[in-house]
Amino acid sequence: MNREKEIYKVTAIGTIVNVTLTIFKFVAGIVGRSSAMVADAVHSLSDLVTDAIIFIFVKAASKPIDRDHQYGHGKFETLATLIVGCILIIVGLGIMIAGVKDCISFFQGEKGERPGVIALIAAILSIILKEGVYRYTLHHSKKIDSPILKANAWHHRSDAFSSIATLIGVAGSMFLGENGLILDPLAAILVSFYICKSGYDIVKPSLDELLEKALPIETEKEIKQLLKSVEGINGVHMLKTRKIGNRLAIEAHTLMDGQISLNEAHRIATLAEKKLKKRFGSKTHIGIHMEPSKNKLQS
């Protein structure tokens, strides 16, 4: 199964779970009179939106190199990941505002109704299903090195954690008397903080990649060591690195003996390229510029 089909399959399974839970949570939140459960349902609804984004953007990201995209279309996946993170933050802020309003109403004397058992059942079911989908999606994201699947996995887990908070809020409101009713909107606010944090953790690396941030210093040191381990390369400088979707781009100037033939220099550069691709993946973009090492500082 190719990478694109794997992403579609995993996302489709998550979508089936999301549709089922979204409908059940909305019904449970309304019938069970739980604002926390309604907030949880909105979170599940946002999962459906991200699933749709994945279906749309992964198709674009899997296209081969063409005249207009000579480095490939990998950043379409990065853009989709960024959008998923932004949606999480927006959803989190919306839930937070609603929860704060409910808390204000509570302290102003407007006591809400006690949640029903159906809200409790929905929270427990959501925790079990969403944690399972999280583990399944994360496993496959590592298997095919997909940042968008990883982002979606954490979106699933954020839903599971939000359901834990909802469970606490609903249970407290049901069993702790009238004063326990405040726990339901408080749980919604707690959920919102976690959702916003999850969104930020997804947005930051995606934004870094779109802004051409270099790879970590440790990775660049490893690249230099690999290049200098090739016999015939005397030094490396002007190393430039970045990510393009799920692959890396590496460009470097290598210092070689100025007296060797062009054929020999090309052979050495090819060996270096093979060594980097063996370590970082066959789709790694590599550009090696060869310079005579005479009168050059080695690095």
N, C-alpha and C positions, 0 to 999 in steps of 0.2 A: 504493500500500500504506500503510495507516495505521500509526501508531506502535506500537500493540500487536502487530500482525501482524509488523512488522519485528523487534521484540524476540524474538518467538517463533521466527521463522525463523532468526535468527542464533544463538539459544540452542540450537535443535534441531540445527543443524550441529555446534556445539561438543559437544553431548551424544553424537552419533554417534562423534565422534573420541574423546571421553572413555571411552565404553564399550569401544571397541576397545583403546585403550591400557591401561586399567585391567586388563582380562583378560590382555593380553599381558605386562604388567609383573609381575603377580602370578606368572604361570607362569614368566617369565624369572627373577624373584627367587628363587623356590623351587627350580626346576630348576638355575638358575645359581648357587645358593648365595651370593646377594648381599644383605646386610642393607640396603645403600644402595638397591638396586633395589626391595626390598619397601617401604621408606620412601617411595620415589618413587611406587610403586603406591598407597599410602595417600593420598598427595597427590592423585593423579588421581581416586581414589574420592571425595575431598572435593569435587572439581569437579562430580561427578555430584549431590552433595547440594545444592550451590549452584544448579545448573541447575534442580533440582526446586523450590527456593525461588523462583526467578525465575518459573517457570511459574505458581506459586500466587499470588504477590504482585502481579505485573504486571497480572493480571486485575482484582484489587481496585483497584489504582492508576488504572486506566483508566476506572473508573466515573464518570459525570457527578456534578455537585454535587447533593446531596439535602438533606433537612431536617436530618439528623444531622451532615452534613459539608458545611457551607456554604462552606468554602474549597476544596472538592474532596477527592480521595483521594490526592493526590500523595505524601504522606508514607508511604504503604504501600511505595512504591518505596524511599524513604529507609530505612525499617525493614528491608526486604529487603537493602539494601546493607550496613547495619550487621551483620546476621546473617552475611552472607558474610564480612565482615572478621573477626568473632569466630570463625567456623569455621576460618579460616586460622590465627589465633593458636593455637587449641587444637590443630590438627593439627601446627603447628610445634613446640609444646612437647612433644607426644607423641613426635615424631621425635627431638627433642633428647635426651629422657630415655633412649630406646632406644639412641641412638648413644653416649651417655656410658656406659651399662651395658656395651656391647660393647667400648668402649675400656678400661674397667676390667678386664674379663675378659681382654683381650689382654695387658695389662701384668702380670696375675696368672699368665701362662703358658698361657692357654687359646687356642691358635692356631686360628683359623677355617680353613675350607676356601677354596681359591682359587676365585674366581668363574669361571663358564663363559662361553663366547663369546656365548651367547644373551643374557646380561645386557648385554654390550657392544652388541649389535645393538639391543636394546630401548631403550637410552639414546640411541643415535644417531637411531633412528626417532622417539622422543619429542621430541627437540630440534627436528627438522624440522617435524613435524606441529603441535606446540604453538606454535611461533613463528608458523607460518602462520595458525593459528586466532586467535592474539593480534592479529595485524595486521588480520585480517578483522573481528574483533569491535570493536576500537578504532576502525576506520574508520567503522563503522555507529553506534557510540556517539556520535561527534562529529556525524555526519550528522543524528541525531534528538535529540541532546542528552539522552542517557540515562545517569544516574549508575550505575544497576545494571549496564548493559552495560559501562561503563567499568571498574567493579569486577571484573566477570567476565573482562574482557580481561586485566587485571593478574593475575587468578588463573591464567589460561592461561599468561601469561608467567612467573609464579613457578614453574609446573610445568616450563617450558622451561629455566629457570635451574637448577632442582633437578636436572634431567636432565643438565645440563652438569657439575655437581658430581659426580653419580653416575657419569658417564662417566669423569671423572678418577680417582675412587676405584676403580672397577672395573678400569680399564686399569692403574692403579698396582699393584693387588693381583694382577693377572694376570702382569705383566711385570717386577716389581721384586723378586721372590723372597719369602721368608717374611716379612721385615720390612715388605714393602709391603702386607701384609694389613691393617695398621692404617689404611691410606688409605680403605678402604671405610666403616667406621663414622665416620671423621673427615669424610668427604664427606657422610654423613647429617647430622652435626651442623651442617656448613656450610649445608646445604640448609635446616635448621630455622631458622637465624638469618634467612635471606632470607625465608622464609615468614612468620615473625613480623613482620618489618619491613613486608612487603606488607600484612599484616592490619592493622597499626597505621595505615598510610597510608590505608586504606579506612575504618577505624572512626572516626578523628578528625573528618573533615569531616561524616560522617553524624551523629555524636553532636552536633556543633555545630549542625547544622540542626534536629535534634529538640529541642534546648534553646533554639531560637529565637535563635541568634546572628545579629547584624546582618551585612549585607553589608560587604565591605572598604571602608575609608575612601575609597579612590580611586573606587570605584563610587558611593558616596554623594555625593562631590564632583561627579561627572559628573551625577548626578540633579539636584542643586541647580542646576548650570549650565544644564541643559536646561530646567528649570522657569523660571528667571529670564530665559531667552532668549525666552520667550513674551511678546509685547507685552501689557501690562496687569498682569503680575505684578511687583510691586515688591520682593518679598522672600520668603524661605522659612525656616520654622523648624519645630521639632518633627517633624523627618523620622524616620520609623521604617521599617526595612527588614528583610526576612528571605527565606528560600527556602522554597518549598512544592513539594517534589519537583523537577521540572525547570523550574519557573517561579518568578518573583520576586513578592514582595508589597511594594508601596510605598505609604506613607501620609504625607501632609505637610500642614502648614498654609501657605497662600499668602496673602500680603498684597496687597490690591487697593485701588484708589481707592474710598473709602466712599460717593462720590456717584453711582457708576454704578448702573444698574438691575440687578435680580436676573437678568434675561434676559442682559444683557451679561456679568455675572460668570460665569454658567453657560456662556456661549459661550467665554470665556477658559479656564475650567477644562477644557472639552471639548477645546480645542486642545492644552492641556498634556497631557491624558491620551493623545491621539493621538500626540503627539510621543514620549512615554515608551514607548508600545506599539510604535511604529515602531523604536525603539532596542533594547528589551529583549524583544520578542515580543508577539504579539497576545493571548496568554493571561495576560499580566502582570496581577496584581490591583492596582488603583490606587484609592486613596481620597484625594480632594483636599478639604480643608476651606478655605473662603474666609473671610477676615477683612478688615475695613477697615484700611487702612494708617495711618490718622490716629493719631498718638500711639504708633505701634508702631516698634520698632527694626527696621530692615532687616538681613538677614543673607545 
